[in-house]
Amino acid sequence: MIQVYTGNGKGKTTAALGLALRASGAGLRVYIGQFIKGSAYCELKSLKRIPNISIEQYG
């Protein structure tokens, strides 16, 4: 499954990370490619400790 979150305003990262946690808990592998944000955010540091979730930032 591929989901893309775009647009102005808040909630995109929260929605994507919530779905990633649920998928990882179900044993699925998750890839998060994040564009525009260029620095590490604390929620991303936490997710890197969870198995089955890979995160890459671009931009």
Backbone hydrogen bonds, N-H to C=O, Kabsch-Sander energy under -0.5 kcal/mol:
donor,donor_aa,acceptor,acceptor_aa,energy
6,T,4,V,-0.5
15,A,11,G,-2.3
16,A,12,K,-2.4
17,L,13,T,-2.8
18,G,14,T,-2.1
19,L,15,A,-2.0
20,A,16,A,-2.1
21,L,17,L,-2.3
22,R,18,G,-1.9
23,A,19,L,-2.5
24,S,20,A,-2.6
25,G,21,L,-2.2
26,A,22,R,-1.2
27,G,24,S,-1.7
28,L,23,A,-2.4
30,V,52,N,-3.9
32,I,54,S,-3.0
33,G,31,Y,-0.5
34,Q,32,I,-0.6
34,Q,56,E,-2.9
35,F,33,G,-0.5
36,I,58,Y,-1.3
37,K,35,F,-1.4
44,L,41,Y,-0.9
45,K,41,Y,-1.8
46,S,42,C,-1.9
47,L,43,E,-2.0
48,K,44,L,-1.6
49,R,46,S,-1.4
50,I,47,L,-1.7
53,I,50,I,-1.2
54,S,30,V,-2.9
54,S,52,N,-0.5
56,E,32,I,-2.6
58,Y,34,Q,-3.2
